[in-house]
Amino acid sequence: MESKVEVLSRLRIPHNGDLYKVVDVLNRTLKEKDLMFGLALDPDDKETAIFTIYRT
């Protein structure tokens, strides 16, 4: 069975050490709505985080 993940939105924001907590609570709260949230450092700018919303 193949799972498709669709990127709904992507946002670049200043990196903050607590952003992962927001992503964690969003993932726990909205997984039943087939939404998934991701956070990564921009490979070109370590001061910028990339926040992504996916539909699973």
Predicted model as a PDB file, atoms N, CA, C, CB and O in Angstrom, pLDDT in the B-factor column:
MODEL        1                                                                  
ATOM      1  N   MET A   1       0.846  -1.177   0.000  1.00 60.00           N  
ATOM      2  CA  MET A   1       0.000   0.000   0.000  1.00 60.00           C  
ATOM      3  C   MET A   1       0.890   1.239   0.000  1.00 60.00           C  
ATOM      4  CB  MET A   1      -0.962  -0.001   1.221  1.00 60.00           C  
ATOM      5  O   MET A   1       1.758   1.393   0.859  1.00 60.00           O  
ATOM      6  N   GLU A   2       0.667   2.103  -0.959  1.00 69.00           N  
ATOM      7  CA  GLU A   2       1.498   3.291  -1.107  1.00 69.00           C  
ATOM      8  C   GLU A   2       0.844   4.477  -0.405  1.00 69.00           C  
ATOM      9  CB  GLU A   2       1.736   3.608  -2.599  1.00 69.00           C  
ATOM     10  O   GLU A   2      -0.346   4.744  -0.578  1.00 69.00           O  
ATOM     11  N   SER A   3       1.637   5.172   0.380  1.00 76.00           N  
ATOM     12  CA  SER A   3       1.139   6.341   1.092  1.00 76.00           C  
ATOM     13  C   SER A   3       1.612   7.599   0.378  1.00 76.00           C  
ATOM     14  CB  SER A   3       1.610   6.335   2.569  1.00 76.00           C  
ATOM     15  O   SER A   3       2.790   7.729   0.046  1.00 76.00           O  
ATOM     16  N   LYS A   4       0.689   8.519   0.145  1.00 90.00           N  
ATOM     17  CA  LYS A   4       1.039   9.771  -0.522  1.00 90.00           C  
ATOM     18  C   LYS A   4       1.019  10.887   0.503  1.00 90.00           C  
ATOM     19  CB  LYS A   4       0.067  10.080  -1.698  1.00 90.00           C  
ATOM     20  O   LYS A   4       0.091  11.002   1.304  1.00 90.00           O  
ATOM     21  N   VAL A   5       2.054  11.705   0.466  1.00 94.00           N  
ATOM     22  CA  VAL A   5       2.146  12.852   1.357  1.00 94.00           C  
ATOM     23  C   VAL A   5       2.180  14.095   0.474  1.00 94.00           C  
ATOM     24  CB  VAL A   5       3.416  12.767   2.297  1.00 94.00           C  
ATOM     25  O   VAL A   5       3.011  14.206  -0.427  1.00 94.00           O  
ATOM     26  N   GLU A   6       1.272  15.026   0.741  1.00 97.00           N  
ATOM     27  CA  GLU A   6       1.149  16.245  -0.051  1.00 97.00           C  
ATOM     28  C   GLU A   6       1.583  17.439   0.802  1.00 97.00           C  
ATOM     29  CB  GLU A   6      -0.312  16.430  -0.569  1.00 97.00           C  
ATOM     30  O   GLU A   6       1.124  17.595   1.933  1.00 97.00           O  
ATOM     31  N   VAL A   7       2.456  18.270   0.265  1.00 98.00           N  
ATOM     32  CA  VAL A   7       2.862  19.489   0.962  1.00 98.00           C  
ATOM     33  C   VAL A   7       1.762  20.531   0.755  1.00 98.00           C  
ATOM     34  CB  VAL A   7       4.257  20.015   0.441  1.00 98.00           C  
ATOM     35  O   VAL A   7       1.441  20.889  -0.378  1.00 98.00           O  
ATOM     36  N   LEU A   8       1.193  21.010   1.854  1.00 98.00           N  
ATOM     37  CA  LEU A   8       0.147  22.024   1.785  1.00 98.00           C  
ATOM     38  C   LEU A   8       0.713  23.433   1.896  1.00 98.00           C  
ATOM     39  CB  LEU A   8      -0.876  21.794   2.879  1.00 98.00           C  
ATOM     40  O   LEU A   8       0.226  24.360   1.249  1.00 98.00           O  
ATOM     41  N   SER A   9       1.735  23.585   2.713  1.00 98.00           N  
ATOM     42  CA  SER A   9       2.295  24.913   2.932  1.00 98.00           C  
ATOM     43  C   SER A   9       3.702  24.788   3.498  1.00 98.00           C  
ATOM     44  CB  SER A   9       1.397  25.741   3.880  1.00 98.00           C  
ATOM     45  O   SER A   9       4.035  23.824   4.188  1.00 98.00           O  
ATOM     46  N   ARG A  10       4.510  25.784   3.188  1.00 98.00           N  
ATOM     47  CA  ARG A  10       5.876  25.819   3.715  1.00 98.00           C  
ATOM     48  C   ARG A  10       6.177  27.268   4.088  1.00 98.00           C  
ATOM     49  CB  ARG A  10       6.926  25.261   2.666  1.00 98.00           C  
ATOM     50  O   ARG A  10       5.851  28.189   3.339  1.00 98.00           O  
ATOM     51  N   LEU A  11       6.799  27.462   5.245  1.00 97.00           N  
ATOM     52  CA  LEU A  11       7.067  28.793   5.765  1.00 97.00           C  
ATOM     53  C   LEU A  11       8.477  28.842   6.333  1.00 97.00           C  
ATOM     54  CB  LEU A  11       6.030  29.185   6.839  1.00 97.00           C  
ATOM     55  O   LEU A  11       8.879  27.950   7.079  1.00 97.00           O  
ATOM     56  N   ARG A  12       9.222  29.872   5.984  1.00 97.00           N  
ATOM     57  CA  ARG A  12      10.556  30.096   6.557  1.00 97.00           C  
ATOM     58  C   ARG A  12      10.416  31.127   7.666  1.00 97.00           C  
ATOM     59  CB  ARG A  12      11.590  30.575   5.464  1.00 97.00           C  
ATOM     60  O   ARG A  12       9.889  32.220   7.457  1.00 97.00           O  
ATOM     61  N   ILE A  13      10.899  30.759   8.857  1.00 97.00           N  
ATOM     62  CA  ILE A  13      10.794  31.636  10.022  1.00 97.00           C  
ATOM     63  C   ILE A  13      12.113  31.620  10.789  1.00 97.00           C  
ATOM     64  CB  ILE A  13       9.618  31.201  10.942  1.00 97.00           C  
ATOM     65  O   ILE A  13      12.894  30.677  10.653  1.00 97.00           O  
ATOM     66  N   PRO A  14      12.371  32.653  11.595  1.00 97.00           N  
ATOM     67  CA  PRO A  14      13.583  32.640  12.398  1.00 97.00           C  
ATOM     68  C   PRO A  14      13.592  31.427  13.336  1.00 97.00           C  
ATOM     69  CB  PRO A  14      13.707  33.948  13.203  1.00 97.00           C  
ATOM     70  O   PRO A  14      12.579  31.108  13.958  1.00 97.00           O  
ATOM     71  N   HIS A  15      14.727  30.768  13.429  1.00 95.00           N  
ATOM     72  CA  HIS A  15      14.849  29.580  14.278  1.00 95.00           C  
ATOM     73  C   HIS A  15      14.729  29.956  15.744  1.00 95.00           C  
ATOM     74  CB  HIS A  15      16.183  28.866  14.024  1.00 95.00           C  
ATOM     75  O   HIS A  15      15.289  30.954  16.195  1.00 95.00           O  
ATOM     76  N   ASN A  16      13.986  29.134  16.479  1.00 92.00           N  
ATOM     77  CA  ASN A  16      13.816  29.295  17.911  1.00 92.00           C  
ATOM     78  C   ASN A  16      13.894  27.907  18.512  1.00 92.00           C  
ATOM     79  CB  ASN A  16      12.462  30.013  18.269  1.00 92.00           C  
ATOM     80  O   ASN A  16      13.320  26.962  17.970  1.00 92.00           O  
ATOM     81  N   GLY A  17      14.586  27.775  19.606  1.00 91.00           N  
ATOM     82  CA  GLY A  17      14.786  26.469  20.227  1.00 91.00           C  
ATOM     83  C   GLY A  17      13.521  25.752  20.654  1.00 91.00           C  
ATOM     84  O   GLY A  17      13.542  24.534  20.834  1.00 91.00           O  
ATOM     85  N   ASP A  18      12.419  26.471  20.822  1.00 95.00           N  
ATOM     86  CA  ASP A  18      11.176  25.852  21.285  1.00 95.00           C  
ATOM     87  C   ASP A  18      10.188  25.533  20.168  1.00 95.00           C  
ATOM     88  CB  ASP A  18      10.515  26.748  22.277  1.00 95.00           C  
ATOM     89  O   ASP A  18       9.094  25.041  20.443  1.00 95.00           O  
ATOM     90  N   LEU A  19      10.545  25.797  18.929  1.00 94.00           N  
ATOM     91  CA  LEU A  19       9.621  25.530  17.823  1.00 94.00           C  
ATOM     92  C   LEU A  19       9.214  24.060  17.743  1.00 94.00           C  
ATOM     93  CB  LEU A  19      10.252  25.952  16.509  1.00 94.00           C  
ATOM     94  O   LEU A  19       8.089  23.747  17.354  1.00 94.00           O  
ATOM     95  N   TYR A  20      10.121  23.165  18.109  1.00 95.00           N  
ATOM     96  CA  TYR A  20       9.798  21.739  18.029  1.00 95.00           C  
ATOM     97  C   TYR A  20       8.619  21.389  18.932  1.00 95.00           C  
ATOM     98  CB  TYR A  20      11.019  20.892  18.409  1.00 95.00           C  
ATOM     99  O   TYR A  20       7.885  20.442  18.649  1.00 95.00           O  
ATOM    100  N   LYS A  21       8.431  22.141  20.017  1.00 97.00           N  
ATOM    101  CA  LYS A  21       7.305  21.882  20.924  1.00 97.00           C  
ATOM    102  C   LYS A  21       5.975  22.180  20.231  1.00 97.00           C  
ATOM    103  CB  LYS A  21       7.436  22.730  22.209  1.00 97.00           C  
ATOM    104  O   LYS A  21       4.999  21.453  20.417  1.00 97.00           O  
ATOM    105  N   VAL A  22       5.938  23.234  19.443  1.00 96.00           N  
ATOM    106  CA  VAL A  22       4.726  23.583  18.692  1.00 96.00           C  
ATOM    107  C   VAL A  22       4.424  22.496  17.668  1.00 96.00           C  
ATOM    108  CB  VAL A  22       4.885  24.959  17.990  1.00 96.00           C  
ATOM    109  O   VAL A  22       3.279  22.064  17.533  1.00 96.00           O  
ATOM    110  N   VAL A  23       5.453  22.056  16.948  1.00 97.00           N  
ATOM    111  CA  VAL A  23       5.278  21.009  15.942  1.00 97.00           C  
ATOM    112  C   VAL A  23       4.796  19.717  16.604  1.00 97.00           C  
ATOM    113  CB  VAL A  23       6.600  20.762  15.176  1.00 97.00           C  
ATOM    114  O   VAL A  23       3.927  19.033  16.063  1.00 97.00           O  
ATOM    115  N   ASP A  24       5.342  19.386  17.746  1.00 98.00           N  
ATOM    116  CA  ASP A  24       4.945  18.174  18.457  1.00 98.00           C  
ATOM    117  C   ASP A  24       3.471  18.213  18.856  1.00 98.00           C  
ATOM    118  CB  ASP A  24       5.816  17.983  19.696  1.00 98.00           C  
ATOM    119  O   ASP A  24       2.747  17.242  18.638  1.00 98.00           O  
ATOM    120  N   VAL A  25       3.025  19.314  19.434  1.00 98.00           N  
ATOM    121  CA  VAL A  25       1.628  19.390  19.863  1.00 98.00           C  
ATOM    122  C   VAL A  25       0.681  19.412  18.663  1.00 98.00           C  
ATOM    123  CB  VAL A  25       1.405  20.636  20.731  1.00 98.00           C  
ATOM    124  O   VAL A  25      -0.406  18.840  18.733  1.00 98.00           O  
ATOM    125  N   LEU A  26       1.070  20.055  17.575  1.00 98.00           N  
ATOM    126  CA  LEU A  26       0.243  20.031  16.364  1.00 98.00           C  
ATOM    127  C   LEU A  26       0.129  18.605  15.827  1.00 98.00           C  
ATOM    128  CB  LEU A  26       0.834  20.968  15.280  1.00 98.00           C  
ATOM    129  O   LEU A  26      -0.965  18.173  15.465  1.00 98.00           O  
ATOM    130  N   ASN A  27       1.227  17.877  15.771  1.00 98.00           N  
ATOM    131  CA  ASN A  27       1.188  16.494  15.277  1.00 98.00           C  
ATOM    132  C   ASN A  27       0.324  15.605  16.158  1.00 98.00           C  
ATOM    133  CB  ASN A  27       2.600  15.921  15.195  1.00 98.00           C  
ATOM    134  O   ASN A  27      -0.441  14.786  15.649  1.00 98.00           O  
ATOM    135  N   ARG A  28       0.436  15.754  17.466  1.00 97.00           N  
ATOM    136  CA  ARG A  28      -0.366  14.931  18.386  1.00 97.00           C  
ATOM    137  C   ARG A  28      -1.853  15.266  18.297  1.00 97.00           C  
ATOM    138  CB  ARG A  28       0.120  15.121  19.828  1.00 97.00           C  
ATOM    139  O   ARG A  28      -2.699  14.377  18.387  1.00 97.00           O  
ATOM    140  N   THR A  29      -2.164  16.530  18.124  1.00 97.00           N  
ATOM    141  CA  THR A  29      -3.550  16.988  18.143  1.00 97.00           C  
ATOM    142  C   THR A  29      -4.274  16.750  16.824  1.00 97.00           C  
ATOM    143  CB  THR A  29      -3.598  18.450  18.483  1.00 97.00           C  
ATOM    144  O   THR A  29      -5.462  16.429  16.822  1.00 97.00           O  
ATOM    145  N   LEU A  30      -3.577  16.904  15.705  1.00 97.00           N  
ATOM    146  CA  LEU A  30      -4.254  16.905  14.405  1.00 97.00           C  
ATOM    147  C   LEU A  30      -3.976  15.680  13.539  1.00 97.00           C  
ATOM    148  CB  LEU A  30      -3.861  18.120  13.653  1.00 97.00           C  
ATOM    149  O   LEU A  30      -4.313  15.678  12.355  1.00 97.00           O  
ATOM    150  N   LYS A  31      -3.368  14.642  14.106  1.00 95.00           N  
ATOM    151  CA  LYS A  31      -3.084  13.463  13.285  1.00 95.00           C  
ATOM    152  C   LYS A  31      -4.360  12.793  12.788  1.00 95.00           C  
ATOM    153  CB  LYS A  31      -2.254  12.463  14.076  1.00 95.00           C  
ATOM    154  O   LYS A  31      -4.357  12.198  11.710  1.00 95.00           O  
ATOM    155  N   GLU A  32      -5.449  12.876  13.549  1.00 96.00           N  
ATOM    156  CA  GLU A  32      -6.719  12.290  13.119  1.00 96.00           C  
ATOM    157  C   GLU A  32      -7.312  13.021  11.924  1.00 96.00           C  
ATOM    158  CB  GLU A  32      -7.712  12.299  14.264  1.00 96.00           C  
ATOM    159  O   GLU A  32      -8.181  12.483  11.236  1.00 96.00           O  
ATOM    160  N   LYS A  33      -6.851  14.239  11.670  1.00 96.00           N  
ATOM    161  CA  LYS A  33      -7.310  15.041  10.529  1.00 96.00           C  
ATOM    162  C   LYS A  33      -6.421  14.834   9.303  1.00 96.00           C  
ATOM    163  CB  LYS A  33      -7.340  16.528  10.904  1.00 96.00           C  
ATOM    164  O   LYS A  33      -6.525  15.567   8.320  1.00 96.00           O  
ATOM    165  N   ASP A  34      -5.550  13.834   9.370  1.00 96.00           N  
ATOM    166  CA  ASP A  34      -4.614  13.512   8.282  1.00 96.00           C  
ATOM    167  C   ASP A  34      -3.647  14.656   7.988  1.00 96.00           C  
ATOM    168  CB  ASP A  34      -5.387  13.164   7.016  1.00 96.00           C  
ATOM    169  O   ASP A  34      -3.274  14.882   6.837  1.00 96.00           O  
ATOM    170  N   LEU A  35      -3.245  15.374   9.034  1.00 97.00           N  
ATOM    171  CA  LEU A  35      -2.256  16.439   8.889  1.00 97.00           C  
ATOM    172  C   LEU A  35      -0.987  16.063   9.635  1.00 97.00           C  
ATOM    173  CB  LEU A  35      -2.811  17.784   9.407  1.00 97.00           C  
ATOM    174  O   LEU A  35      -1.035  15.407  10.676  1.00 97.00           O  
ATOM    175  N   MET A  36       0.131  16.479   9.098  1.00 97.00           N  
ATOM    176  CA  MET A  36       1.434  16.213   9.703  1.00 97.00           C  
ATOM    177  C   MET A  36       2.261  17.495   9.555  1.00 97.00           C  
ATOM    178  CB  MET A  36       2.157  14.965   9.025  1.00 97.00           C  
ATOM    179  O   MET A  36       2.159  18.192   8.545  1.00 97.00           O  
ATOM    180  N   PHE A  37       3.061  17.794  10.543  1.00 98.00           N  
ATOM    181  CA  PHE A  37       3.842  19.021  10.573  1.00 98.00           C  
ATOM    182  C   PHE A  37       5.311  18.679  10.704  1.00 98.00           C  
ATOM    183  CB  PHE A  37       3.393  19.937  11.726  1.00 98.00           C  
ATOM    184  O   PHE A  37       5.682  17.745  11.414  1.00 98.00           O  
ATOM    185  N   GLY A  38       6.143  19.439  10.017  1.00 97.00           N  
ATOM    186  CA  GLY A  38       7.577  19.187  10.055  1.00 97.00           C  
ATOM    187  C   GLY A  38       8.346  20.474  10.315  1.00 97.00           C  
ATOM    188  O   GLY A  38       7.862  21.573  10.045  1.00 97.00           O  
ATOM    189  N   LEU A  39       9.545  20.316  10.843  1.00 97.00           N  
ATOM    190  CA  LEU A  39      10.411  21.449  11.132  1.00 97.00           C  
ATOM    191  C   LEU A  39      11.835  21.041  10.804  1.00 97.00           C  
ATOM    192  CB  LEU A  39      10.281  21.908  12.619  1.00 97.00           C  
ATOM    193  O   LEU A  39      12.299  19.981  11.225  1.00 97.00           O  
ATOM    194  N   ALA A  40      12.522  21.880  10.055  1.00 97.00           N  
ATOM    195  CA  ALA A  40      13.911  21.588   9.681  1.00 97.00           C  
ATOM    196  C   ALA A  40      14.680  22.900   9.611  1.00 97.00           C  
ATOM    197  CB  ALA A  40      13.985  20.824   8.314  1.00 97.00           C  
ATOM    198  O   ALA A  40      14.111  23.961   9.354  1.00 97.00           O  
ATOM    199  N   LEU A  41      15.975  22.806   9.843  1.00 96.00           N  
ATOM    200  CA  LEU A  41      16.829  23.975   9.648  1.00 96.00           C  
ATOM    201  C   LEU A  41      17.083  24.163   8.165  1.00 96.00           C  
ATOM    202  CB  LEU A  41      18.167  23.828  10.419  1.00 96.00           C  
ATOM    203  O   LEU A  41      17.271  23.194   7.430  1.00 96.00           O  
ATOM    204  N   ASP A  42      17.087  25.403   7.733  1.00 96.00           N  
ATOM    205  CA  ASP A  42      17.445  25.724   6.351  1.00 96.00           C  
ATOM    206  C   ASP A  42      18.918  25.352   6.167  1.00 96.00           C  
ATOM    207  CB  ASP A  42      17.186  27.255   6.018  1.00 96.00           C  
ATOM    208  O   ASP A  42      19.762  25.831   6.925  1.00 96.00           O  
ATOM    209  N   PRO A  43      19.249  24.513   5.184  1.00 95.00           N  
ATOM    210  CA  PRO A  43      20.645  24.094   5.008  1.00 95.00           C  
ATOM    211  C   PRO A  43      21.581  25.247   4.643  1.00 95.00           C  
ATOM    212  CB  PRO A  43      20.725  23.030   3.939  1.00 95.00           C  
ATOM    213  O   PRO A  43      22.789  25.157   4.863  1.00 95.00           O  
ATOM    214  N   ASP A  44      21.032  26.326   4.087  1.00 95.00           N  
ATOM    215  CA  ASP A  44      21.859  27.463   3.690  1.00 95.00           C  
ATOM    216  C   ASP A  44      21.935  28.555   4.752  1.00 95.00           C  
ATOM    217  CB  ASP A  44      21.332  28.048   2.414  1.00 95.00           C  
ATOM    218  O   ASP A  44      22.799  29.429   4.680  1.00 95.00           O  
ATOM    219  N   ASP A  45      21.034  28.513   5.741  1.00 96.00           N  
ATOM    220  CA  ASP A  45      20.991  29.554   6.768  1.00 96.00           C  
ATOM    221  C   ASP A  45      20.551  28.922   8.086  1.00 96.00           C  
ATOM    222  CB  ASP A  45      20.026  30.716   6.355  1.00 96.00           C  
ATOM    223  O   ASP A  45      19.362  28.679   8.288  1.00 96.00           O  
ATOM    224  N   LYS A  46      21.481  28.659   8.966  1.00 93.00           N  
ATOM    225  CA  LYS A  46      21.192  27.960  10.231  1.00 93.00           C  
ATOM    226  C   LYS A  46      20.370  28.797  11.203  1.00 93.00           C  
ATOM    227  CB  LYS A  46      22.484  27.553  10.901  1.00 93.00           C  
ATOM    228  O   LYS A  46      19.957  28.292  12.246  1.00 93.00           O  
ATOM    229  N   GLU A  47      20.125  30.050  10.888  1.00 96.00           N  
ATOM    230  CA  GLU A  47      19.286  30.916  11.719  1.00 96.00           C  
ATOM    231  C   GLU A  47      17.817  30.867  11.288  1.00 96.00           C  
ATOM    232  CB  GLU A  47      19.798  32.357  11.660  1.00 96.00           C  
ATOM    233  O   GLU A  47      16.963  31.495  11.914  1.00 96.00           O  
ATOM    234  N   THR A  48      17.525  30.122  10.220  1.00 97.00           N  
ATOM    235  CA  THR A  48      16.175  30.036   9.671  1.00 97.00           C  
ATOM    236  C   THR A  48      15.663  28.607   9.761  1.00 97.00           C  
ATOM    237  CB  THR A  48      16.146  30.526   8.210  1.00 97.00           C  
ATOM    238  O   THR A  48      16.376  27.655   9.446  1.00 97.00           O  
ATOM    239  N   ALA A  49      14.408  28.473  10.200  1.00 97.00           N  
ATOM    240  CA  ALA A  49      13.749  27.178  10.250  1.00 97.00           C  
ATOM    241  C   ALA A  49      12.710  27.113   9.133  1.00 97.00           C  
ATOM    242  CB  ALA A  49      13.091  26.937  11.642  1.00 97.00           C  
ATOM    243  O   ALA A  49      12.143  28.132   8.738  1.00 97.00           O  
ATOM    244  N   ILE A  50      12.472  25.914   8.634  1.00 98.00           N  
ATOM    245  CA  ILE A  50      11.447  25.702   7.631  1.00 98.00           C  
ATOM    246  C   ILE A  50      10.340  24.861   8.263  1.00 98.00           C  
ATOM    247  CB  ILE A  50      12.034  25.012   6.354  1.00 98.00           C  
ATOM    248  O   ILE A  50      10.555  23.710   8.642  1.00 98.00           O  
ATOM    249  N   PHE A  51       9.158  25.455   8.369  1.00 97.00           N  
ATOM    250  CA  PHE A  51       7.987  24.809   8.944  1.00 97.00           C  
ATOM    251  C   PHE A  51       7.119  24.346   7.780  1.00 97.00           C  
ATOM    252  CB  PHE A  51       7.198  25.777   9.911  1.00 97.00           C  
ATOM    253  O   PHE A  51       6.762  25.145   6.913  1.00 97.00           O  
ATOM    254  N   THR A  52       6.780  23.060   7.757  1.00 98.00           N  
ATOM    255  CA  THR A  52       6.019  22.504   6.643  1.00 98.00           C  
ATOM    256  C   THR A  52       4.765  21.799   7.149  1.00 98.00           C  
ATOM    257  CB  THR A  52       6.886  21.530   5.832  1.00 98.00           C  
ATOM    258  O   THR A  52       4.797  21.098   8.160  1.00 98.00           O  
ATOM    259  N   ILE A  53       3.662  21.994   6.434  1.00 98.00           N  
ATOM    260  CA  ILE A  53       2.402  21.309   6.738  1.00 98.00           C  
ATOM    261  C   ILE A  53       2.131  20.325   5.605  1.00 98.00           C  
ATOM    262  CB  ILE A  53       1.206  22.332   6.909  1.00 98.00           C  
ATOM    263  O   ILE A  53       2.176  20.685   4.429  1.00 98.00           O  
ATOM    264  N   TYR A  54       1.849  19.079   5.978  1.00 98.00           N  
ATOM    265  CA  TYR A  54       1.586  18.009   5.014  1.00 98.00           C  
ATOM    266  C   TYR A  54       0.198  17.443   5.233  1.00 98.00           C  
ATOM    267  CB  TYR A  54       2.642  16.893   5.127  1.00 98.00           C  
ATOM    268  O   TYR A  54      -0.327  17.469   6.346  1.00 98.00           O  
ATOM    269  N   ARG A  55      -0.400  16.926   4.154  1.00 97.00           N  
ATOM    270  CA  ARG A  55      -1.610  16.102   4.250  1.00 97.00           C  
ATOM    271  C   ARG A  55      -1.156  14.678   3.954  1.00 97.00           C  
ATOM    272  CB  ARG A  55      -2.765  16.588   3.243  1.00 97.00           C  
ATOM    273  O   ARG A  55      -0.467  14.421   2.967  1.00 97.00           O  
ATOM    274  N   THR A  56      -1.559  13.754   4.832  1.00 93.00           N  
ATOM    275  CA  THR A  56      -1.129  12.359   4.662  1.00 93.00           C  
ATOM    276  C   THR A  56      -2.259  11.500   4.132  1.00 93.00           C  
ATOM    277  CB  THR A  56      -0.619  11.787   5.987  1.00 93.00           C  
ATOM    278  O   THR A  56      -2.079  10.300   3.929  1.00 93.00           O  
TER     279      THR A  56                                                      
ENDMDL                                                                          
END                                                                             
